[in-house]
């Protein structure tokens, strides 16, 4: 991973560096969306558990 980053930073080809930056940005946005969705679902599960326990 470090060698890839080093090659990107040292690369004289600016277009390639921009393309890699866009690809990484899309991956990060996808990860944020997935984690947000998972966090919401997890929160709902624990809220349901808390409600079930408190109603007994």
PyMOL Python script that loads the backbone (N, CA, C, O; Angstrom):
from pymol import cmd

cmd.read_pdbstr("""\
ATOM      1  N   UNK A   1       0.825  -1.186   0.000  1.00  0.00           N
ATOM      2  CA  UNK A   1       0.000   0.000   0.000  1.00  0.00           C
ATOM      3  C   UNK A   1       0.870   1.251   0.000  1.00  0.00           C
ATOM      4  O   UNK A   1       0.611   2.201  -0.739  1.00  0.00           O
ATOM      5  N   UNK A   2       1.905   1.240   0.839  1.00  0.00           N
ATOM      6  CA  UNK A   2       2.790   2.412   0.883  1.00  0.00           C
ATOM      7  C   UNK A   2       3.488   2.632  -0.451  1.00  0.00           C
ATOM      8  O   UNK A   2       3.666   3.768  -0.890  1.00  0.00           O
ATOM      9  N   UNK A   3       3.883   1.529  -1.097  1.00  0.00           N
ATOM     10  CA  UNK A   3       4.568   1.687  -2.380  1.00  0.00           C
ATOM     11  C   UNK A   3       3.623   2.270  -3.424  1.00  0.00           C
ATOM     12  O   UNK A   3       4.044   3.058  -4.270  1.00  0.00           O
ATOM     13  N   UNK A   4       2.353   1.889  -3.368  1.00  0.00           N
ATOM     14  CA  UNK A   4       1.374   2.443  -4.300  1.00  0.00           C
ATOM     15  C   UNK A   4       1.214   3.942  -4.079  1.00  0.00           C
ATOM     16  O   UNK A   4       1.210   4.717  -5.035  1.00  0.00           O
ATOM     17  N   UNK A   5       1.085   4.344  -2.837  1.00  0.00           N
ATOM     18  CA  UNK A   5       0.947   5.771  -2.524  1.00  0.00           C
ATOM     19  C   UNK A   5       2.200   6.528  -2.939  1.00  0.00           C
ATOM     20  O   UNK A   5       2.112   7.626  -3.487  1.00  0.00           O
ATOM     21  N   UNK A   6       3.361   5.944  -2.680  1.00  0.00           N
ATOM     22  CA  UNK A   6       4.617   6.588  -3.051  1.00  0.00           C
ATOM     23  C   UNK A   6       4.695   6.764  -4.567  1.00  0.00           C
ATOM     24  O   UNK A   6       5.109   7.816  -5.052  1.00  0.00           O
ATOM     25  N   UNK A   7       4.293   5.726  -5.317  1.00  0.00           N
ATOM     26  CA  UNK A   7       4.329   5.831  -6.781  1.00  0.00           C
ATOM     27  C   UNK A   7       3.367   6.902  -7.280  1.00  0.00           C
ATOM     28  O   UNK A   7       3.671   7.622  -8.231  1.00  0.00           O
ATOM     29  N   UNK A   8       2.204   7.006  -6.635  1.00  0.00           N
ATOM     30  CA  UNK A   8       1.234   8.024  -7.053  1.00  0.00           C
ATOM     31  C   UNK A   8       1.784   9.418  -6.792  1.00  0.00           C
ATOM     32  O   UNK A   8       1.665  10.309  -7.633  1.00  0.00           O
ATOM     33  N   UNK A   9       2.386   9.601  -5.622  1.00  0.00           N
ATOM     34  CA  UNK A   9       2.906  10.920  -5.273  1.00  0.00           C
ATOM     35  C   UNK A   9       4.102  11.312  -6.126  1.00  0.00           C
ATOM     36  O   UNK A   9       4.285  12.491  -6.430  1.00  0.00           O
ATOM     37  N   UNK A  10       4.915  10.344  -6.514  1.00  0.00           N
ATOM     38  CA  UNK A  10       6.115  10.629  -7.294  1.00  0.00           C
ATOM     39  C   UNK A  10       5.794  10.718  -8.782  1.00  0.00           C
ATOM     40  O   UNK A  10       6.557  11.307  -9.549  1.00  0.00           O
ATOM     41  N   UNK A  11       4.681  10.143  -9.188  1.00  0.00           N
ATOM     42  CA  UNK A  11       4.314  10.080 -10.599  1.00  0.00           C
ATOM     43  C   UNK A  11       4.261  11.474 -11.222  1.00  0.00           C
ATOM     44  O   UNK A  11       3.740  12.417 -10.627  1.00  0.00           O
ATOM     45  N   UNK A  12       4.804  11.581 -12.416  1.00  0.00           N
ATOM     46  CA  UNK A  12       4.771  12.833 -13.164  1.00  0.00           C
ATOM     47  C   UNK A  12       3.475  12.969 -13.955  1.00  0.00           C
ATOM     48  O   UNK A  12       3.170  14.038 -14.484  1.00  0.00           O
ATOM     49  N   UNK A  13       2.731  11.902 -14.029  1.00  0.00           N
ATOM     50  CA  UNK A  13       1.498  11.905 -14.795  1.00  0.00           C
ATOM     51  C   UNK A  13       0.360  12.377 -13.899  1.00  0.00           C
ATOM     52  O   UNK A  13      -0.180  11.594 -13.117  1.00  0.00           O
ATOM     53  N   UNK A  14      -0.001  13.627 -14.006  1.00  0.00           N
ATOM     54  CA  UNK A  14      -1.019  14.212 -13.141  1.00  0.00           C
ATOM     55  C   UNK A  14      -2.404  13.634 -13.366  1.00  0.00           C
ATOM     56  O   UNK A  14      -3.191  13.517 -12.427  1.00  0.00           O
ATOM     57  N   UNK A  15      -2.706  13.272 -14.606  1.00  0.00           N
ATOM     58  CA  UNK A  15      -4.031  12.726 -14.899  1.00  0.00           C
ATOM     59  C   UNK A  15      -4.248  11.412 -14.165  1.00  0.00           C
ATOM     60  O   UNK A  15      -5.342  11.150 -13.665  1.00  0.00           O
ATOM     61  N   UNK A  16      -3.213  10.588 -14.099  1.00  0.00           N
ATOM     62  CA  UNK A  16      -3.327   9.310 -13.397  1.00  0.00           C
ATOM     63  C   UNK A  16      -3.566   9.541 -11.914  1.00  0.00           C
ATOM     64  O   UNK A  16      -4.390   8.859 -11.304  1.00  0.00           O
ATOM     65  N   UNK A  17      -2.865  10.480 -11.338  1.00  0.00           N
ATOM     66  CA  UNK A  17      -3.045  10.784  -9.917  1.00  0.00           C
ATOM     67  C   UNK A  17      -4.467  11.276  -9.649  1.00  0.00           C
ATOM     68  O   UNK A  17      -5.066  10.914  -8.637  1.00  0.00           O
ATOM     69  N   UNK A  18      -5.002  12.086 -10.536  1.00  0.00           N
ATOM     70  CA  UNK A  18      -6.376  12.577 -10.379  1.00  0.00           C
ATOM     71  C   UNK A  18      -7.361  11.420 -10.481  1.00  0.00           C
ATOM     72  O   UNK A  18      -8.318  11.352  -9.711  1.00  0.00           O
ATOM     73  N   UNK A  19      -7.135  10.515 -11.421  1.00  0.00           N
ATOM     74  CA  UNK A  19      -8.017   9.356 -11.574  1.00  0.00           C
ATOM     75  C   UNK A  19      -7.995   8.490 -10.325  1.00  0.00           C
ATOM     76  O   UNK A  19      -9.044   8.055  -9.849  1.00  0.00           O
ATOM     77  N   UNK A  20      -6.814   8.238  -9.795  1.00  0.00           N
ATOM     78  CA  UNK A  20      -6.718   7.452  -8.565  1.00  0.00           C
ATOM     79  C   UNK A  20      -7.430   8.166  -7.422  1.00  0.00           C
ATOM     80  O   UNK A  20      -8.100   7.527  -6.611  1.00  0.00           O
ATOM     81  N   UNK A  21      -7.291   9.464  -7.355  1.00  0.00           N
ATOM     82  CA  UNK A  21      -7.970  10.232  -6.318  1.00  0.00           C
ATOM     83  C   UNK A  21      -9.487  10.114  -6.424  1.00  0.00           C
ATOM     84  O   UNK A  21     -10.177   9.984  -5.413  1.00  0.00           O
ATOM     85  N   UNK A  22     -10.002  10.160  -7.646  1.00  0.00           N
ATOM     86  CA  UNK A  22     -11.443  10.014  -7.847  1.00  0.00           C
ATOM     87  C   UNK A  22     -11.920   8.618  -7.467  1.00  0.00           C
ATOM     88  O   UNK A  22     -12.974   8.464  -6.849  1.00  0.00           O
ATOM     89  N   UNK A  23     -11.149   7.607  -7.833  1.00  0.00           N
ATOM     90  CA  UNK A  23     -11.509   6.230  -7.485  1.00  0.00           C
ATOM     91  C   UNK A  23     -11.539   6.059  -5.973  1.00  0.00           C
ATOM     92  O   UNK A  23     -12.477   5.476  -5.429  1.00  0.00           O
ATOM     93  N   UNK A  24     -10.521   6.560  -5.300  1.00  0.00           N
ATOM     94  CA  UNK A  24     -10.465   6.449  -3.841  1.00  0.00           C
ATOM     95  C   UNK A  24     -11.629   7.211  -3.213  1.00  0.00           C
ATOM     96  O   UNK A  24     -12.216   6.748  -2.235  1.00  0.00           O
ATOM     97  N   UNK A  25     -11.964   8.369  -3.765  1.00  0.00           N
ATOM     98  CA  UNK A  25     -13.093   9.152  -3.241  1.00  0.00           C
ATOM     99  C   UNK A  25     -14.405   8.385  -3.361  1.00  0.00           C
ATOM    100  O   UNK A  25     -15.216   8.389  -2.435  1.00  0.00           O
ATOM    101  N   UNK A  26     -14.614   7.727  -4.496  1.00  0.00           N
ATOM    102  CA  UNK A  26     -15.839   6.948  -4.678  1.00  0.00           C
ATOM    103  C   UNK A  26     -15.899   5.772  -3.712  1.00  0.00           C
ATOM    104  O   UNK A  26     -16.961   5.462  -3.173  1.00  0.00           O
ATOM    105  N   UNK A  27     -14.765   5.120  -3.494  1.00  0.00           N
ATOM    106  CA  UNK A  27     -14.720   4.005  -2.547  1.00  0.00           C
ATOM    107  C   UNK A  27     -15.056   4.493  -1.143  1.00  0.00           C
ATOM    108  O   UNK A  27     -15.838   3.863  -0.431  1.00  0.00           O
ATOM    109  N   UNK A  28     -14.468   5.610  -0.750  1.00  0.00           N
ATOM    110  CA  UNK A  28     -14.720   6.157   0.589  1.00  0.00           C
ATOM    111  C   UNK A  28     -16.189   6.553   0.741  1.00  0.00           C
ATOM    112  O   UNK A  28     -16.791   6.287   1.782  1.00  0.00           O
ATOM    113  N   UNK A  29     -16.769   7.175  -0.266  1.00  0.00           N
ATOM    114  CA  UNK A  29     -18.186   7.546  -0.192  1.00  0.00           C
ATOM    115  C   UNK A  29     -19.073   6.314  -0.060  1.00  0.00           C
ATOM    116  O   UNK A  29     -20.047   6.325   0.692  1.00  0.00           O
ATOM    117  N   UNK A  30     -18.738   5.258  -0.786  1.00  0.00           N
ATOM    118  CA  UNK A  30     -19.491   4.008  -0.666  1.00  0.00           C
ATOM    119  C   UNK A  30     -19.380   3.414   0.721  1.00  0.00           C
ATOM    120  O   UNK A  30     -20.362   2.919   1.274  1.00  0.00           O
ATOM    121  N   UNK A  31     -18.176   3.464   1.287  1.00  0.00           N
ATOM    122  CA  UNK A  31     -17.974   2.940   2.642  1.00  0.00           C
ATOM    123  C   UNK A  31     -18.764   3.753   3.666  1.00  0.00           C
ATOM    124  O   UNK A  31     -19.362   3.188   4.581  1.00  0.00           O
ATOM    125  N   UNK A  32     -18.767   5.066   3.515  1.00  0.00           N
ATOM    126  CA  UNK A  32     -19.512   5.918   4.446  1.00  0.00           C
ATOM    127  C   UNK A  32     -21.009   5.604   4.362  1.00  0.00           C
ATOM    128  O   UNK A  32     -21.688   5.504   5.384  1.00  0.00           O
ATOM    129  N   UNK A  33     -21.507   5.452   3.150  1.00  0.00           N
ATOM    130  CA  UNK A  33     -22.923   5.111   2.986  1.00  0.00           C
ATOM    131  C   UNK A  33     -23.270   3.772   3.604  1.00  0.00           C
ATOM    132  O   UNK A  33     -24.296   3.640   4.272  1.00  0.00           O
ATOM    133  N   UNK A  34     -22.420   2.774   3.387  1.00  0.00           N
ATOM    134  CA  UNK A  34     -22.672   1.447   3.944  1.00  0.00           C
ATOM    135  C   UNK A  34     -22.609   1.472   5.465  1.00  0.00           C
ATOM    136  O   UNK A  34     -23.453   0.871   6.131  1.00  0.00           O
ATOM    137  N   UNK A  35     -21.625   2.156   6.015  1.00  0.00           N
ATOM    138  CA  UNK A  35     -21.491   2.216   7.468  1.00  0.00           C
ATOM    139  C   UNK A  35     -22.636   2.991   8.112  1.00  0.00           C
ATOM    140  O   UNK A  35     -23.095   2.635   9.197  1.00  0.00           O
ATOM    141  N   UNK A  36     -23.093   4.035   7.457  1.00  0.00           N
ATOM    142  CA  UNK A  36     -24.226   4.800   7.978  1.00  0.00           C
ATOM    143  C   UNK A  36     -25.478   3.934   8.025  1.00  0.00           C
ATOM    144  O   UNK A  36     -26.216   3.944   9.010  1.00  0.00           O
ATOM    145  N   UNK A  37     -25.708   3.190   6.955  1.00  0.00           N
ATOM    146  CA  UNK A  37     -26.863   2.303   6.912  1.00  0.00           C
ATOM    147  C   UNK A  37     -26.771   1.226   7.983  1.00  0.00           C
ATOM    148  O   UNK A  37     -27.755   0.928   8.660  1.00  0.00           O
ATOM    149  N   UNK A  38     -25.595   0.648   8.131  1.00  0.00           N
ATOM    150  CA  UNK A  38     -25.407  -0.397   9.130  1.00  0.00           C
ATOM    151  C   UNK A  38     -25.567   0.167  10.541  1.00  0.00           C
ATOM    152  O   UNK A  38     -26.133  -0.498  11.408  1.00  0.00           O
ATOM    153  N   UNK A  39     -25.084   1.364  10.777  1.00  0.00           N
ATOM    154  CA  UNK A  39     -25.205   1.979  12.099  1.00  0.00           C
ATOM    155  C   UNK A  39     -26.668   2.237  12.441  1.00  0.00           C
ATOM    156  O   UNK A  39     -27.088   2.031  13.580  1.00  0.00           O
ATOM    157  N   UNK A  40     -27.435   2.680  11.470  1.00  0.00           N
ATOM    158  CA  UNK A  40     -28.857   2.935  11.699  1.00  0.00           C
ATOM    159  C   UNK A  40     -29.581   1.639  12.045  1.00  0.00           C
ATOM    160  O   UNK A  40     -30.385   1.598  12.976  1.00  0.00           O
ATOM    161  N   UNK A  41     -29.290   0.579  11.287  1.00  0.00           N
ATOM    162  CA  UNK A  41     -29.938  -0.707  11.551  1.00  0.00           C
ATOM    163  C   UNK A  41     -29.533  -1.255  12.914  1.00  0.00           C
ATOM    164  O   UNK A  41     -30.370  -1.790  13.641  1.00  0.00           O
ATOM    165  N   UNK A  42     -28.264  -1.125  13.263  1.00  0.00           N
ATOM    166  CA  UNK A  42     -27.792  -1.604  14.564  1.00  0.00           C
ATOM    167  C   UNK A  42     -28.450  -0.823  15.693  1.00  0.00           C
ATOM    168  O   UNK A  42     -28.845  -1.400  16.706  1.00  0.00           O
ATOM    169  N   UNK A  43     -28.567   0.470  15.522  1.00  0.00           N
ATOM    170  CA  UNK A  43     -29.227   1.300  16.529  1.00  0.00           C
ATOM    171  C   UNK A  43     -30.683   0.874  16.709  1.00  0.00           C
ATOM    172  O   UNK A  43     -31.182   0.818  17.833  1.00  0.00           O
ATOM    173  N   UNK A  44     -31.357   0.577  15.609  1.00  0.00           N
ATOM    174  CA  UNK A  44     -32.749   0.135  15.693  1.00  0.00           C
ATOM    175  C   UNK A  44     -32.865  -1.194  16.432  1.00  0.00           C
ATOM    176  O   UNK A  44     -33.786  -1.379  17.228  1.00  0.00           O
ATOM    177  N   UNK A  45     -31.949  -2.110  16.181  1.00  0.00           N
ATOM    178  CA  UNK A  45     -31.967  -3.405  16.864  1.00  0.00           C
ATOM    179  C   UNK A  45     -31.822  -3.209  18.365  1.00  0.00           C
ATOM    180  O   UNK A  45     -32.589  -3.775  19.144  1.00  0.00           O
ATOM    181  N   UNK A  46     -30.850  -2.415  18.771  1.00  0.00           N
ATOM    182  CA  UNK A  46     -30.628  -2.210  20.206  1.00  0.00           C
ATOM    183  C   UNK A  46     -31.766  -1.427  20.848  1.00  0.00           C
ATOM    184  O   UNK A  46     -32.067  -1.643  22.022  1.00  0.00           O
ATOM    185  N   UNK A  47     -32.397  -0.539  20.122  1.00  0.00           N
ATOM    186  CA  UNK A  47     -33.570   0.164  20.653  1.00  0.00           C
ATOM    187  C   UNK A  47     -34.713  -0.820  20.893  1.00  0.00           C
ATOM    188  O   UNK A  47     -35.407  -0.741  21.906  1.00  0.00           O
ATOM    189  N   UNK A  48     -34.903  -1.743  19.955  1.00  0.00           N
ATOM    190  CA  UNK A  48     -35.934  -2.768  20.129  1.00  0.00           C
ATOM    191  C   UNK A  48     -35.627  -3.653  21.328  1.00  0.00           C
ATOM    192  O   UNK A  48     -36.530  -3.993  22.092  1.00  0.00           O
ATOM    193  N   UNK A  49     -34.378  -4.025  21.500  1.00  0.00           N
ATOM    194  CA  UNK A  49     -33.979  -4.841  22.648  1.00  0.00           C
ATOM    195  C   UNK A  49     -34.263  -4.085  23.946  1.00  0.00           C
ATOM    196  O   UNK A  49     -34.814  -4.651  24.890  1.00  0.00           O
ATOM    197  N   UNK A  50     -33.890  -2.823  23.990  1.00  0.00           N
ATOM    198  CA  UNK A  50     -34.119  -2.017  25.195  1.00  0.00           C
ATOM    199  C   UNK A  50     -35.609  -1.897  25.494  1.00  0.00           C
ATOM    200  O   UNK A  50     -36.016  -1.969  26.654  1.00  0.00           O
ATOM    201  N   UNK A  51     -36.420  -1.716  24.463  1.00  0.00           N
ATOM    202  CA  UNK A  51     -37.870  -1.616  24.664  1.00  0.00           C
ATOM    203  C   UNK A  51     -38.450  -2.927  25.180  1.00  0.00           C
ATOM    204  O   UNK A  51     -39.304  -2.927  26.066  1.00  0.00           O
ATOM    205  N   UNK A  52     -37.990  -4.036  24.629  1.00  0.00           N
ATOM    206  CA  UNK A  52     -38.478  -5.346  25.075  1.00  0.00           C
ATOM    207  C   UNK A  52     -38.109  -5.601  26.529  1.00  0.00           C
ATOM    208  O   UNK A  52     -38.918  -6.125  27.294  1.00  0.00           O
ATOM    209  N   UNK A  53     -36.905  -5.238  26.909  1.00  0.00           N
ATOM    210  CA  UNK A  53     -36.455  -5.460  28.283  1.00  0.00           C
ATOM    211  C   UNK A  53     -37.227  -4.557  29.251  1.00  0.00           C
ATOM    212  O   UNK A  53     -37.621  -4.997  30.330  1.00  0.00           O
ATOM    213  N   UNK A  54     -37.439  -3.309  28.869  1.00  0.00           N
ATOM    214  CA  UNK A  54     -38.119  -2.373  29.774  1.00  0.00           C
ATOM    215  C   UNK A  54     -39.610  -2.667  29.899  1.00  0.00           C
ATOM    216  O   UNK A  54     -40.228  -2.287  30.894  1.00  0.00           O
ATOM    217  N   UNK A  55     -40.194  -3.333  28.914  1.00  0.00           N
ATOM    218  CA  UNK A  55     -41.626  -3.644  28.953  1.00  0.00           C
ATOM    219  C   UNK A  55     -41.939  -4.896  29.775  1.00  0.00           C
ATOM    220  O   UNK A  55     -43.113  -5.206  29.975  1.00  0.00           O
ATOM    221  N   UNK A  56     -40.958  -5.605  30.243  1.00  0.00           N
ATOM    222  CA  UNK A  56     -41.206  -6.843  31.000  1.00  0.00           C
ATOM    223  C   UNK A  56     -41.431  -6.575  32.428  1.00  0.00           C
ATOM    224  O   UNK A  56     -41.653  -7.505  33.203  1.00  0.00           O
TER     225      UNK A  56
END
""", "prot")
cmd.dss("prot")
cmd.show_as("cartoon", "prot")
cmd.util.cbc("prot")
cmd.orient("prot")
